[in-house]
Amino acid sequence: MIYAEKNGEKVLPKKGETANCPLCSQKVIARCGLVNVWHWAHEKEECDSWYEPITKWHLDWQSNFSENQREVVIKDKFFQSGKKHIADILLPNDVVIEFQNSTISAGEILEREGFYRKMIWVVNVEKASHNISLSHNKLKIDNCSLYKWLWLRRCWRVAKMPIFLDFGDDFLLYVKELKNDYHVEYKYFPNSYYYWRAEYNMLAVPVSKNTFLAKYANVTQCPKNAPHAAQPSQA
């Protein structure tokens, strides 16, 4: 968590300081080390079951949005269950943007989508970018290109909300459909050892980050190495 509350205001972590969690109001401590990005942490365990460690990737994305849109507490208005969660970004039109870096289960994907109702996923696939490629036949369906995703993270097949894949460059891949068809290839070796791989098909459209930010953050150009206040000290 990058923001906590102190005297009714959102505050960034500073060495030696404490504040209150915006979700549970309990005391949080500033963690300002040399390795991880600076953040607030609970004394015992995090109160939000959807918590994932904040990375520079998260901060670079969040820095494109105004401070009052970042890490916003959302209450369950639909079922009025009393549950609350911290959304990465809440847009003025009540659309939530979640920046997903860690592994996530299919159950949690459905749970988040059901809770937020209107949301967009931005998924970090930079480490798996070599597994995603344009189909050789360059087939186009409904203005979408056919892509192959080797070792697809199958949890994303349950998602109903828009998914944008971030490869770590200037473009995102907007996934229109994760298809059910896939190809399994087996290669056998001596001593009964075999290797297999599964390729899934998806329909997707490349979208520049500038276009994405112009639409959702009113930013005309994606900044390079966007600065952010909470980061490890270089001292």
N, C-alpha and C positions, 0 to 999 in steps of 0.2 A: 504494500500500500504506500503510495507516494504522498498522499494528502491525509492529514489528520485535522482535528478541530481544536482550536484554542481561542478562548474568549469569543466564541461565535464566528470565527473566521477559519478558512482553509489555510493550513500552514504546511510548508515543506520541512523535511527533517533537517535538524542542525545538531551538531555534536553536543552530547550531554543533556539534550532537552527531552521533555516528555509532553504528551498531549493526550487527547481522547479520540477513540475510534469513532468515526461518524456512523457506524452501523450499530455497535453495541454500547457505546459511550464509556467503555472501560479504558483504563490507562494503556497507552502505547509508548514505546521507547524508540528513540531515534537510533537507527543502525547506520553508522557512517564509517564503514571500513574502506579498505583499499582494493577489494576484489569486486564485490557485488555493488550494484547501483544503490545509492542511499535510499532508505525506505523506513517506514514505521513498522514496528512489530509488536504483537501482544506479548505480555510477560510469559504466558504459558502456550496457548495454541490459538490459531487464527479462528475468528468467529464465523467467517463466511465459508461455507462448505465448498464454494466454487473458487476459492482462492488459488492462485498460482503465482509462483515467484515472478517478480517484475524484472524484466531484462532491458537492455539498451534498445532492443527492437521495439518493445512496448513504448518506451519513452520517445523514440524517434517518431512513431506514429501519433502518439497523444499530443506531442508538441505542435502538431498542425491545427489543433482545435483549441478554442478558448478555454481558459482555466475553469470557468463555471460549467463547462460541458464534460470535464474529465472526472472520473471516479465519482459518479453520482449515485446516491442511495435510491434504489427503486423499491417501492412497496407494492405488494400484491393487491392490485385494485380489482382484478377480475373475479378471483375466488374469495378475496378478503380473508385469506388464511392467516394473516399476520406476519407472513414471511417477508424478509427483506434481503436484498443482495446489492452489491456494488457493481454498477455497470461501468465498463471501460470508458464509453462515450455515450452521452444522451444528447441527441439532436433536438432542436427546437420543435420539430414535428413529432416528438416522442419516439423516434426510431433509435434503437440502441445499436451501437457498433461494438462488437466483441473482437479483440485481437487475441487469437489463440496460438500460443507457442508450444505449450505442453501437450502431451498425449491426453486425449479425452475419450470417454466411453460413449457408446451410442445412447445409453440411457441418460447421460448428463446432457448430451446435445438436445434430446427431446425435452428434457426438463427445462433447460434454459429457454428454448424456443416457446414452450408453453407458458413460461413465466413472463417473458418480455413481450410476447405477442407480435411485436413488430421489431425486427432486428436484421442485422447484416453480419456475416462472419468474414473476417480477414484472417487467413490461416498462413502461418509461416511454413513454407515448404522448401526453403533455401537448401537445406541439407539433403532433400530428396529430389531436387530439381532435375537431376540426371535421369530420374525414373519417369519423367513426364515429357512426352514428345508429340509433335504433330504427326498424324497418320501419313504414311507414305503416299496414299492415293489422293491426299489433299481434298477429301470429300467434304462438301458443304451441305448442311441441312438447316433450313430456316435461317440462313445467313450465319450459321455457326460452323466452325471447323471441327473435324473429328480428331480427337487426341487420344493417345494411349497412355495409361497410367500403370506402370509396372509396380507391383506390390502396393496397390491402392490401400490407403487407410480406410478399411471397409466401414468404420463407424460413420463416415460422412455420407454413406448411402442413405441413411435415415433422415438426413437434414431436409427440411422443407423451405428454409429461409435462404436468401441469396448467399453464395459463397464466392469469395475472391481469394485466389491463391497468390501469395507473395513470394516471388523467386529471389528477392534481394536486389533487383535491378529497377529500371524505370517503368516496368510494366507489370500489371496484374493479369491474371487469367480469370475471367468471370465464368463460372461453371453454370451452364444452363441445364445440363442433365447428366447425371451419372447413370450410365446405361447398365442393364442387368447382364448383358452379354459380355463374355470374357474368353480369353484364349489361354489354355494351359499347355505349357511345353515341357516335356520330360526329356532328359538326357541321361542315358544309362552308362555306367562305368563298370569295370571289372569288380569282382568281389561283391556283387549285388548292391553296390552303392549307386544312387541316382540323384540327379539334381532336377528341380522343377521350378518353374516361374509362371506367375499368373499376370496377364495383362488385361486391364479393364478399359473399356471405351467410355469416352465422355465427350459431350458437345460443349464447346466453350468459345469465348470471344476474348481476344486480348484487349485490355483497356489500360491506357497510360495512367500512371499515378496522378499526373497533373489533372487529367479529366476526372478521376475519382474525387480528388480533393476539391476541385472547382465545384463539383456537384454537392458534396456533403460537408465540406469545411469552408467553402467560400475562399479557398486559397488558389491562386492562379498558377503557382509554380511550386513544385515539391522541392523544399530546401535540401541541399546536400549536407549530410552530417549535422542534422538539426540540433542546435544546442538545447540543453535542458538543465534546469537548476539543480536537480537531484542526481548526482553522479559521484562515483568514487573520486576521492582526492588523488591528485597526482603527486602529492608531496611524499 
